[in-house]
Amino acid sequence: MKGKLFLIPTPLGENFTIQNINSDVIKTLQGIRFLIAEELKTARRFLKKLDPSCPIDDITFFVLNEHTTPQEFEQYLKVAENGNNVGLLTEAGCPAIADPGSQVVNIAHKNEIKVVPLVGPSSITLALMASGLNGQKFAFWGYLPVKQNERKIKIKQIEKRSKLENQTQIFIETPYRNISLFNDIIAVCEPETQLCIASNITQYDEFILTMKIKKWKLKIPDIHKKPTVFLLLS
């Protein structure tokens, strides 16, 4: 009998307690000895914080990052083929959403390995919930282009699509480029377009605010080097 692939969410920041973690996540982790993780140091720290007595040395870790090949993904899931449950951890939030773990999940389906998603925080859905923008129709773009000219063109395209389809547009950025992205948004978008900025969600300094572009031009948010979700509705 094949094992299962458990998609294990993690907190959105380091300021969390066991009470913040879903009981199913804790119970599942207690029974898993094979884990796929993006950063092994972060994964080990998370496990130790959940349970100081966790037998870290008994757990086999597989690294998942931008350098991991599809062939390695296949190899990681061999243990599930042999009847062992495998856990997929992300750096923060839910695995396989804005996360390379989706490739592992896809391979699991191809190999008829049961995929079990567990309940946990997603900065993208939490931001949408709190934005007041259209939660019936929305699109997630991930990261926008790094080059400024290309990024501005993409923002205009996104705004046009939002207006045409009455669809909330969601995107993220590497935290140290947040202000550059913000400046490009207010530079190219229409004054009446609504923009929600959701930063450090679930943390002590959480910031979530939706305003029209014309009002954002009078307020620069404190989002430098902070995980941030941008939502736009024209």
Rosetta silent file (secondary structure, phi, psi, omega in degrees, C-alpha in Angstrom):
SEQUENCE: MKGKLFLIPTPLGENFTIQNINSDVIKTLQGIRFLIAEELKTARRFLKKLDPSCPIDDITFFVLNEHTTPQEFEQYLKVAENGNNVGLLTEAGCPAIADPGSQVVNIAHKNEIKVVPLVGPSSITLALMASGLNGQKFAFWGYLPVKQNERKIKIKQIEKRSKLENQTQIFIETPYRNISLFNDIIAVCEPETQLCIASNITQYDEFILTMKIKKWKLKIPDIHKKPTVFLLLS
SCORE:     score description
SCORE:     0.000 S_00000001
   1 L     0.000  133.445 -177.965    0.000    0.000    0.000 S_00000001
   2 L   -75.321  151.858  173.424    1.324    3.420   -0.982 S_00000001
   3 L   -79.364 -177.536 -178.566    1.937    6.178    1.492 S_00000001
   4 E  -116.539  157.106  173.377    0.377    9.642    1.239 S_00000001
   5 E  -104.326  111.951  179.823    1.760   13.090    0.487 S_00000001
   6 E   -95.237  127.437  177.482    0.685   15.515    3.214 S_00000001
   7 E   -93.618  108.967 -169.354    0.771   19.234    2.385 S_00000001
   8 E  -106.759  110.460  178.869    1.748   20.842    5.674 S_00000001
   9 L   -74.065  152.896  177.447    1.221   24.603    6.127 S_00000001
  10 E  -126.267  160.630 -179.377    3.516   26.645    8.348 S_00000001
  11 L   -59.542  157.296 -178.165    3.040   30.004   10.122 S_00000001
  12 L   -81.317   -8.614  177.817    3.524   33.222    8.137 S_00000001
  13 L  -154.083  178.130 -177.468    6.140   34.494   10.585 S_00000001
  14 L   -82.579  -15.582 -178.306    8.317   33.385   13.470 S_00000001
  15 L   -85.209   79.454  179.767    6.068   34.918   16.134 S_00000001
  16 L  -141.661  161.162  175.276    3.767   31.977   16.714 S_00000001
  17 L  -123.594  170.518  179.247    2.842   29.525   19.456 S_00000001
  18 H   -58.645  -31.298 -179.782    1.585   25.952   19.316 S_00000001
  19 H   -63.787  -20.644  178.849   -1.924   27.348   19.815 S_00000001
  20 H   -80.944  -10.997 -173.873   -1.590   28.972   16.372 S_00000001
  21 L   -99.397  133.202  177.393   -1.037   25.589   14.688 S_00000001
  22 L   -59.090  137.101 -177.046   -3.889   23.396   13.513 S_00000001
  23 H   -60.914  -31.669  178.738   -4.080   20.207   15.592 S_00000001
  24 H   -65.682  -34.159  178.283   -4.130   18.068   12.420 S_00000001
  25 H   -65.363  -46.396 -179.773   -0.776   19.561   11.422 S_00000001
  26 H   -62.302  -45.862 -178.679    0.780   18.690   14.787 S_00000001
  27 H   -63.043  -41.614 -179.351   -0.658   15.170   14.756 S_00000001
  28 H   -64.927  -44.877 -178.512    0.495   14.543   11.178 S_00000001
  29 H   -63.162  -31.777  179.771    4.040   15.767   11.825 S_00000001
  30 H   -65.128  -23.416 -176.919    4.355   13.463   14.822 S_00000001
  31 L  -107.211    6.019 -177.053    3.885   10.468   12.548 S_00000001
  32 L  -108.392  134.650  178.726    6.007   11.497    9.564 S_00000001
  33 L  -119.827    9.807  174.769    9.680   10.623    9.138 S_00000001
  34 E  -132.577  119.065 -176.325   10.172   11.890    5.568 S_00000001
  35 E  -129.423  134.263  173.524    9.891   15.629    4.897 S_00000001
  36 E  -100.965  124.683 -175.496   10.386   17.720    1.762 S_00000001
  37 E  -142.887  151.659 -179.459   11.382   21.283    2.679 S_00000001
  38 L   -74.654  -45.363  178.458   12.739   24.401    1.003 S_00000001
  39 L  -126.274  116.026 -176.057   15.160   25.320    3.799 S_00000001
  40 H   -64.711  -36.955  179.989   16.280   22.542    6.108 S_00000001
  41 H   -62.353  -43.935  179.096   17.353   24.955    8.850 S_00000001
  42 H   -65.353  -42.045 -179.758   13.900   26.583    8.883 S_00000001
  43 H   -62.492  -45.363  179.821   12.163   23.201    8.847 S_00000001
  44 H   -63.171  -41.528  179.850   14.211   21.888   11.765 S_00000001
  45 H   -63.908  -39.644  178.700   13.593   25.053   13.761 S_00000001
  46 H   -63.044  -46.290 -179.282    9.849   24.799   13.112 S_00000001
  47 H   -63.464  -40.719 -179.562    9.727   21.172   14.245 S_00000001
  48 H   -68.533  -33.461  178.734   11.734   21.905   17.402 S_00000001
  49 H   -71.120  -35.100  176.682    9.490   24.823   18.297 S_00000001
  50 H   -67.820  -41.728 -176.888    6.434   22.613   17.924 S_00000001
  51 L  -149.945  101.630 -178.878    7.988   19.851   20.012 S_00000001
  52 L   -56.114  -23.780 -179.056   11.384   20.286   21.735 S_00000001
  53 L   -91.072    5.889 -178.214   11.612   16.495   22.087 S_00000001
  54 L   -56.873  127.422 -179.866   11.149   15.928   18.333 S_00000001
  55 L   -77.368   75.857 -176.134   13.680   13.283   17.141 S_00000001
  56 H   -53.929  -39.315 -176.215   15.159   15.403   14.351 S_00000001
  57 H   -68.357  -15.697  178.859   17.905   12.865   13.620 S_00000001
  58 H   -88.890   -3.994 -177.327   15.276   10.227   12.832 S_00000001
  59 L   -99.297  133.567  175.149   13.744   12.371   10.081 S_00000001
  60 E   -94.744  122.559 -178.867   14.943   12.189    6.485 S_00000001
  61 E  -104.513  139.754  173.038   14.848   15.598    4.803 S_00000001
  62 E  -117.083  135.805 -177.948   14.711   16.253    1.064 S_00000001
  63 E   -87.200  133.746  177.291   15.588   19.711   -0.262 S_00000001
  64 L  -127.024  110.471  176.306   13.139   21.484   -2.548 S_00000001
  65 L  -150.403 -168.385 -175.227   14.242   24.745   -4.174 S_00000001
  66 L   -66.480  -13.751 -178.923   14.780   26.344   -7.563 S_00000001
  67 L   -94.589  -10.042 -178.357   17.727   24.006   -8.230 S_00000001
  68 L   -70.979  135.438 -177.113   15.808   20.773   -7.605 S_00000001
  69 L   -95.706  158.445  175.929   15.185   18.766  -10.770 S_00000001
  70 H   -56.265  -33.544  179.327   12.042   16.795  -11.750 S_00000001
  71 H   -64.380  -37.000  177.661   14.134   13.628  -11.497 S_00000001
  72 H   -69.523  -37.642  176.120   14.869   14.454   -7.852 S_00000001
  73 H   -56.901  -45.902  179.551   11.155   15.067   -7.207 S_00000001
  74 H   -58.642  -42.761 -178.201   10.448   11.578   -8.524 S_00000001
  75 H   -65.790  -38.948  179.524   13.128   10.163   -6.247 S_00000001
  76 H   -58.917  -36.632 -175.675   11.723   11.965   -3.199 S_00000001
  77 L   -85.472   -1.398  176.814    8.360   10.271   -3.725 S_00000001
  78 H   -60.734  -33.326 -179.253    9.872    6.784   -4.005 S_00000001
  79 H   -66.024  -31.076  176.185    9.501    6.468   -0.235 S_00000001
  80 H   -71.063  -36.808  176.815    5.733    7.000   -0.655 S_00000001
  81 H   -60.107  -28.777 -177.987    5.696    4.313   -3.335 S_00000001
  82 L   -92.022   10.363  173.448    7.194    2.036   -0.669 S_00000001
  83 L   100.223    3.820 -178.986    4.392    2.730    1.803 S_00000001
  84 L   -97.964  140.206  173.250    5.769    5.688    3.791 S_00000001
  85 L   -75.254  144.185 -179.046    3.914    8.955    4.347 S_00000001
  86 E  -126.149  139.125  177.108    5.750   12.071    3.167 S_00000001
  87 E  -107.851  141.306  176.216    5.258   15.664    4.309 S_00000001
  88 E  -114.254  114.527  179.594    5.727   18.753    2.130 S_00000001
  89 E  -103.581  144.578  171.958    6.615   21.904    4.064 S_00000001
  90 L  -107.316  169.654  178.012    6.779   25.422    2.684 S_00000001
  91 L   -65.782  -39.624  178.974    8.815   28.320    4.068 S_00000001
  92 L  -161.429  134.624  178.430    5.650   30.129    5.137 S_00000001
  93 E    90.369 -144.635 -174.341    1.953   29.598    4.487 S_00000001
  94 L   -99.745  132.649  177.899    0.489   26.848    2.329 S_00000001
  95 L   -59.767  148.370  173.700    2.600   24.475    0.209 S_00000001
  96 L    73.935    2.647  173.875    2.271   24.620   -3.589 S_00000001
  97 L  -111.853  115.242 -171.826    0.783   28.156   -3.634 S_00000001
  98 L    52.788   44.623 -169.714    3.398   30.620   -4.938 S_00000001
  99 L  -155.333  140.019 -177.042    5.745   27.788   -4.052 S_00000001
 100 L   -66.839   -8.728 -178.565    7.752   25.201   -6.063 S_00000001
 101 L   -60.710  -18.614 -179.439    6.014   22.379   -4.186 S_00000001
 102 H   -58.928  -29.854  179.451    3.305   22.243   -6.843 S_00000001
 103 H   -67.321  -37.193  177.335    5.671   20.193   -9.017 S_00000001
 104 H   -66.128  -42.937 -179.856    5.931   17.522   -6.316 S_00000001
 105 H   -61.497  -42.398  179.964    2.144   17.442   -5.963 S_00000001
 106 H   -61.295  -42.680  179.296    1.735   17.032   -9.717 S_00000001
 107 H   -66.500  -36.385  177.727    4.140   14.097   -9.764 S_00000001
 108 H   -60.516  -43.694  178.540    2.298   12.521   -6.818 S_00000001
 109 H   -62.323  -42.584 -179.532   -0.957   12.602   -8.797 S_00000001
 110 H   -61.807  -30.785 -178.306    0.740   11.039  -11.824 S_00000001
 111 L   -98.310   13.702  177.118    1.989    8.219   -9.620 S_00000001
 112 L    56.267   38.737  173.430   -1.403    7.761   -7.931 S_00000001
 113 L   -95.675  125.547 -176.794   -0.086    8.839   -4.541 S_00000001
 114 E   -64.818  131.349  179.761   -2.891   10.290   -2.437 S_00000001
 115 E  -104.049  127.952 -177.059   -2.460   14.011   -1.742 S_00000001
 116 E  -121.832  104.596  177.222   -3.774   15.325    1.589 S_00000001
 117 E   -83.146  133.365  178.158   -3.901   19.137    2.061 S_00000001
 118 L  -102.593  155.397 -176.205   -4.001   20.326    5.674 S_00000001
 119 L   -76.118  134.178  177.605   -5.598   23.547    6.923 S_00000001
 120 L  -170.808 -179.880 -174.375   -3.303   26.512    7.505 S_00000001
 121 L   -77.322  140.373  171.495   -2.658   30.180    6.706 S_00000001
 122 L  -127.648  117.632 -178.832   -2.316   31.562    3.180 S_00000001
 123 H   -60.556  -30.333 -177.997   -1.256   35.194    2.944 S_00000001
 124 H   -68.699  -49.315 -179.378   -2.915   35.401   -0.476 S_00000001
 125 H   -72.291  -35.799  177.413   -6.375   34.293    0.639 S_00000001
 126 H   -63.516  -40.498  178.288   -6.152   36.172    3.949 S_00000001
 127 H   -64.171  -42.524  178.795   -5.272   39.366    2.063 S_00000001
 128 H   -63.076  -43.486  178.512   -8.185   38.863   -0.325 S_00000001
 129 H   -56.781  -41.504 -173.211  -10.562   38.258    2.587 S_00000001
 130 H   -88.637   -6.542 -172.838   -9.462   41.484    4.281 S_00000001
 131 H   -77.640  -30.288 -173.609   -9.253   43.660    1.163 S_00000001
 132 L    79.054    5.508  178.875  -12.941   44.349    0.580 S_00000001
 133 L   -90.907 -177.433 -173.720  -12.290   43.815   -3.136 S_00000001
 134 L   -65.934  111.540  178.872  -14.035   41.296   -5.400 S_00000001
 135 L   -94.980    1.504  178.320  -13.720   37.870   -3.793 S_00000001
 136 L   -90.660  -31.645  179.695  -15.886   36.190   -6.448 S_00000001
 137 L  -133.488  119.720 -179.747  -13.505   36.808   -9.353 S_00000001
 138 E  -155.121  159.590  179.421   -9.776   37.113   -8.846 S_00000001
 139 E  -137.857  140.004  178.294   -6.456   36.173  -10.414 S_00000001
 140 E  -109.202  125.208 -174.628   -3.052   35.569   -8.837 S_00000001
 141 E  -100.976   -8.772 -174.942   -0.030   36.638  -10.892 S_00000001
 142 E    70.113 -133.748 -179.161    2.803   35.687   -8.551 S_00000001
 143 E   -91.917  139.350  175.964    5.818   37.925   -9.127 S_00000001
 144 L   -85.920  167.707 -179.372    5.758   40.713  -11.715 S_00000001
 145 L   -56.260  147.205 -178.980    8.764   41.440  -13.993 S_00000001
 146 L   -76.276  -40.445 -178.492   11.886   42.757  -12.265 S_00000001
 147 L   -68.697  134.083 -171.280   12.800   45.325  -14.941 S_00000001
 148 H   -60.052  -45.161 -178.954   10.913   48.548  -14.337 S_00000001
 149 H   -61.440  -44.401  178.717    9.713   49.172  -17.889 S_00000001
 150 H   -65.427  -37.637 -179.372    8.407   45.623  -18.227 S_00000001
 151 H   -66.185  -42.453  179.542    6.836   45.817  -14.782 S_00000001
 152 H   -63.822  -39.619  177.901    4.974   49.041  -15.584 S_00000001
 153 H   -63.271  -43.257 -179.841    3.618   47.520  -18.801 S_00000001
 154 H   -64.866  -39.835  178.613    2.448   44.453  -16.887 S_00000001
 155 H   -61.281  -42.829  178.263    0.743   46.599  -14.222 S_00000001
 156 H   -63.903  -39.983  177.813   -1.195   48.470  -16.918 S_00000001
 157 H   -63.159  -42.229  179.523   -2.214   45.166  -18.506 S_00000001
 158 H   -64.904  -43.171  178.955   -3.368   43.871  -15.140 S_00000001
 159 H   -62.657  -41.644  179.151   -5.343   47.037  -14.430 S_00000001
 160 H   -62.796  -42.816  179.201   -7.005   46.841  -17.849 S_00000001
 161 H   -64.895  -40.461  179.225   -7.983   43.226  -17.274 S_00000001
 162 H   -59.231  -43.874 -179.051   -9.335   44.087  -13.830 S_00000001
 163 H   -68.514  -40.846 -177.602  -11.574   46.793  -15.275 S_00000001
 164 H   -66.421  -38.875 -173.249  -12.735   44.640  -18.179 S_00000001
 165 H  -110.204    3.249 -175.201  -13.660   41.624  -16.055 S_00000001
 166 L    50.055   52.287 -171.741  -14.350   43.254  -12.659 S_00000001
 167 L  -123.254  127.598  176.362  -11.651   40.943  -11.340 S_00000001
 168 E   -69.010  131.964 -179.991   -9.336   41.471   -8.379 S_00000001
 169 E  -106.692  127.515 -174.936   -5.695   41.147   -9.424 S_00000001
 170 E  -120.310  134.758  177.710   -3.278   39.755   -6.813 S_00000001
 171 E  -153.109  164.728 -177.770    0.513   39.779   -6.950 S_00000001
 172 E  -131.787  173.875  179.688    3.559   39.705   -4.689 S_00000001
 173 L  -150.028  155.602  171.246    7.137   40.927   -4.703 S_00000001
 174 L   -59.554  127.543 -171.079   10.474   40.168   -3.101 S_00000001
 175 H   -48.414  -36.362 -177.540   10.248   42.222    0.130 S_00000001
 176 H   -75.034   -8.384  176.107   13.223   44.491   -0.592 S_00000001
 177 H  -105.831    9.875 -177.256   11.573   45.585   -3.872 S_00000001
 178 H   -56.555  -47.065 -175.885    8.174   46.390   -2.317 S_00000001
 179 H   -66.610  -38.049  177.531    8.586   50.161   -2.421 S_00000001
 180 H   -62.087  -42.057  178.080    9.762   50.115   -6.046 S_00000001
 181 H   -65.148  -45.543  178.680    6.669   48.118   -6.997 S_00000001
 182 H   -56.330  -45.646 -179.192    4.425   50.447   -4.991 S_00000001
 183 H   -62.536  -37.461  179.047    5.908   53.491   -6.747 S_00000001
 184 H   -69.826  -37.232  178.854    5.304   51.922  -10.159 S_00000001
 185 H   -61.999  -49.744 -177.015    1.697   51.081   -9.274 S_00000001
 186 H   -72.862  -17.736  179.351    0.803   54.616   -8.229 S_00000001
 187 H   -79.283  -32.544 -172.718    2.700   56.010  -11.222 S_00000001
 188 H  -109.824  -19.409 -175.718    0.788   54.106  -13.920 S_00000001
 189 L   -83.425  157.241  179.796   -2.640   53.239  -12.476 S_00000001
 190 L   -70.055  148.235 -177.034   -5.788   55.329  -12.759 S_00000001
 191 L   -55.905  -32.697 -175.859   -6.674   57.563   -9.784 S_00000001
 192 L   -89.022   -6.384  177.665   -9.936   55.682   -9.083 S_00000001
 193 L   -64.819  137.888  179.746   -8.376   52.209   -9.153 S_00000001
 194 E   -91.686  138.237  178.798   -8.458   50.544   -5.749 S_00000001
 195 E  -129.632  127.394  173.126   -5.270   49.128   -4.257 S_00000001
 196 E  -108.229  133.658  174.665   -5.023   46.969   -1.148 S_00000001
 197 E  -117.258  121.121 -178.380   -1.679   46.497    0.547 S_00000001
 198 E  -122.396  111.719 -172.058   -1.497   43.629    3.037 S_00000001
 199 E  -123.127  141.975  178.387    1.817   43.344    4.862 S_00000001
 200 L    48.981   48.284 -178.312    3.127   41.014    7.583 S_00000001
 201 L   -59.678  134.528 -179.082   -0.223   39.257    7.855 S_00000001
 202 L    77.245   -0.546  179.743   -0.826   37.591   11.252 S_00000001
 203 L   -94.576  170.522 -175.886    2.193   39.352   12.787 S_00000001
 204 L   -63.131  -28.275 -179.857    2.226   41.978   15.556 S_00000001
 205 L  -106.841   31.000  178.686    2.776   44.780   13.023 S_00000001
 206 L   -52.581  137.176  179.482    0.220   43.526   10.490 S_00000001
 207 E  -134.599  120.273  177.066   -0.856   46.230    8.041 S_00000001
 208 E  -136.904  121.428 -178.452   -3.869   45.903    5.717 S_00000001
 209 E  -150.580  133.914  176.341   -5.383   48.914    3.970 S_00000001
 210 E  -115.042  126.760  177.057   -7.435   49.457    0.813 S_00000001
 211 E  -147.752  166.211  173.155   -7.614   52.894   -0.805 S_00000001
 212 E   -75.224  154.627 -178.465   -7.864   54.452   -4.237 S_00000001
 213 H   -54.142  -40.613 -177.726   -4.628   55.236   -6.048 S_00000001
 214 H   -61.317  -27.712  177.282   -5.195   58.965   -5.669 S_00000001
 215 H   -84.343  -33.532  177.357   -5.135   58.534   -1.893 S_00000001
 216 H   -63.576  -26.857  179.736   -2.126   56.216   -1.902 S_00000001
 217 L   -64.517  -16.182 -179.910   -0.164   58.999   -3.602 S_00000001
 218 L  -100.925    0.380 -175.142   -0.395   60.873   -0.309 S_00000001
 219 L  -143.457  117.522  175.812    0.714   57.917    1.842 S_00000001
 220 L   -96.713  116.262 -177.230    3.823   55.757    1.518 S_00000001
 221 L   -72.302  151.425  177.947    3.281   52.494    3.425 S_00000001
 222 L   -86.816   81.256 -175.446    5.933   51.047    5.714 S_00000001
 223 L  -125.800   10.538 -178.894    6.445   47.806    3.788 S_00000001
 224 L   -64.486  126.172  178.709   10.176   47.755    3.057 S_00000001
 225 L    62.250   24.191  176.684   11.565   44.230    3.537 S_00000001
 226 L  -115.818  134.464  177.590    8.192   42.985    4.852 S_00000001
 227 L   -56.276  123.527 -171.717    6.269   40.114    3.186 S_00000001
 228 E  -137.894  142.129  174.244    3.492   41.909    1.313 S_00000001
 229 E  -113.329  134.374  177.688    0.549   41.052   -0.922 S_00000001
 230 E  -109.900  134.544  178.586   -0.772   43.623   -3.420 S_00000001
 231 E  -131.074  132.707 -173.635   -4.384   43.524   -4.641 S_00000001
 232 E  -129.961  136.121  176.947   -5.767   45.749   -7.347 S_00000001
 233 E  -140.416  117.946 -178.714   -9.312   46.354   -8.604 S_00000001
 234 L   -95.943    0.000    0.000  -10.105   48.869  -11.315 S_00000001
